[in-house]
Amino acid sequence: MSSSGQQRASKNCGNCRAVKRRCDQKRPHCSQCIRLGLDCVGYRDKWELVFRDQTRRTAERVAEKSTKRSGHVIQPGSFPIFYRNGIVQSSNDSQRLPMPQQSSFPQDIALSAMNRNQLFANYLNEYFPSKVKPHALLDSMYIVIPSIYALPQKGPMLEKACCALSCVFLGKINHDQALLKFGLRVYNHAIHEMSRAIGNKDMSDNIVYTCSLFGQIETHHCPDSLEQWYTHVDGLSTIMQYHRPQKIDSPIMASIYGPHQKLRVVFAKGADLTDPLIAWLKEPGEGFLHEMIQLCTDLSILYNSIHSVKTMDDATYQSLLDEWSAIANRQEKFYQDLNGGPEDPPTYSSGELQSKIPTTDTLFGPPYKFNSLNDANLYISIWVSMCYIHCLACEFQNVAKDYLTTSKKEFPANSSPLLAGLYIFKTLRCLPYLAQQGMNSWAMNFAIPALSQASRMFIHGADRERFMWTQDVSEYCVKLGFHRADQLREIWRNLWVTANGDDTSKVVLTGVF
C-alpha cells in the first residue's frame, strides 16, 4: 500500500499477476516462469504503470463521490447524459444505451456506434472553433483528430481511444462525473490494448494514432502530479519514435511526424527535456517551425547548464554568456524575419472586443487584433520565447552574482528585466482575442504556457493585481476542459503564498466566464 492508502500497481510479470503469485521480478524472465516451464510474458513499462494507476484511481474516486452525492452507484453500461445537437439533456440513470450486435468493447464500456459518433461529433463542435476556421500551422490536431476518427478501419484500441477522448472532454466541460468516469474506464481499456500490441510487436499506424489521442486526453485529464504527466509525455514520445515507419505515405502520419508533435512536447515540458527527447528534437530539418523548435530546445539546454553550475569561474561564465548571447541574437533575428519589421498587430478600441476573459486595457494595454487564430498563436509563441530568454538572463545573473562581485564585472544584459516585462505584456494582450464567443477550447491551448510564464514573473515582482488576472484567466482555461491549467494554477497560487505571504484563495476571482 502507498502512504495515501492506495494499492500500488503490481510490477510482477504477466503470468504471476494473472494467478496472484509472488514474483521475484528477475530480468529478462522471472524464476517462477522458468521453474514451471512457462513462456514469461515480461513486465510492464513505467509509463504503462502510471497510465493504469492514474486512470483506475481517478475512476474510483469519481465513483465514490458520485455515490455520496446521489446515494446510488451508476451501473456499468448506464449513461446519465445524452448529447443531442450540442445540448446536454438528462436521462434516467438506469437507462442503458443500445448495444451493437458485434462490438469490440467489453460489456461494461459498450456503446452503440451511433452514440459513439454522436459523442465525438459533440466533442469536435465543443473543442474546435466554430467562429473562424483555424489553420494547422502550429497545432496539427485540428486536422489529425477528425481524420483519425474518419478512418474506416480503426480497430478496437483506436475505437476505445476515440470514445475515451470525447467522453473525458465532455465530462469535464459539462461537470458530468459519470461521463468522465466512463471515459476514464474506456481509456484504461485502450491502454491495456496498446500494452498488448506493444508486447506482441504489432507494428501498425494504429499505435501512433492511439498515442496522439492519448496525448490529447492528457490535456483534458492529467495524472495526480505534473511529474507523472511528464512521464506520460516521455512514454508517448518514445512509443511514437519506436513505431515510426521508414516511409510515410499517409497524410495523417505526415502531420503527426512533422514538427507539430515536437512543438507540443517542447511547450509541454519546457526545461524538463530528457536526453532522448533532446536528440529527437535536434534531428535535422528545415522551415521556420524547425527553427522555433531548435530555439526552444537550446533554451532548455542552456537553462539546465546554468542551474547545474557548482563553481563559477572565468571560462564557465564566458562560455555561458556567449551561449546566451548567441541564442538571444538568433531569437531576435527569427522574430524580425517573421514579423517583417518592428510594428505590432493592430489593437481593438475600448469596448469593441467582446471577450470571455477580463480586459487587458488597464493592466497591459489594449488587446491585439489578428487576422486568424494561427497569427495569434504564432505571436504568443514567439513573445513567450522572447520573454523567457530575458528571464533566463536574469537567472544567469543571479547564479553568477558572487562571481560578478568578486571579479568586479558588470553583467551586460542589464535591460533584460524590462524586456522580459515588455514581451510578457505583449503576450497577454493576445489572449482576449482567443476568448471570443465561438473560439471554444482549442483556441486557448497556447495560452497556458503564456500564463505560466506570466505568473512566475508577477510572483517575483509581487504584482498582486496582475497575478490575480492570470489566475482568473487560468480558471477560464479550466472551464474549457484543460486539467493541466488547474494544476498549474494551484502551483502558482501556492508559490505566491510562499513568496509574498498572502493567501490568494480568499480572494474572489473577477473574470467574466
DAHUCOR-V294531 format. One line per field, one symbol per residue. ss: DSSP state (@ for helix, = for strand, . for the rest). A space follows every 50 residues. Layout:
BEGIN
ss=???
END
This chain:
BEGIN
ss=.............@@@@@@...........@@@@@@.........@@@@@ @@@@@@@@@@@@@@@@@@@@.......=..====..====.....=.... ......@@@...@@@@@@@@@@@@@@@.............@@@@@@@@@. ....@@@@@@@@@@@@@@@@@@@...@@@@@@@@@@@@@@@@@@@@@@@. ....@@@@@@@@@@@@@@@@.....@@@@@@@@@@@@@@@@@........ @@@@@@..@@@@@@@@@@@.....@@@@@@@......@@@@@@@@@@@@@ @@@@@@@......@@@@@@@@@@@@@@@@@@@@@@@@@@.......=... ....=............=....@@@@@@@@@@@@@@@@@@@@@@@@@@@. @@@@@@@........@@@@@@@@@@@@@@@@@@@.=.....@@@..@@@@ @@@@@@@@@@...@@@@@@@@@@@@@@@@...@@@@@@@@@@@@@@@@@@ ...@@@.......
END
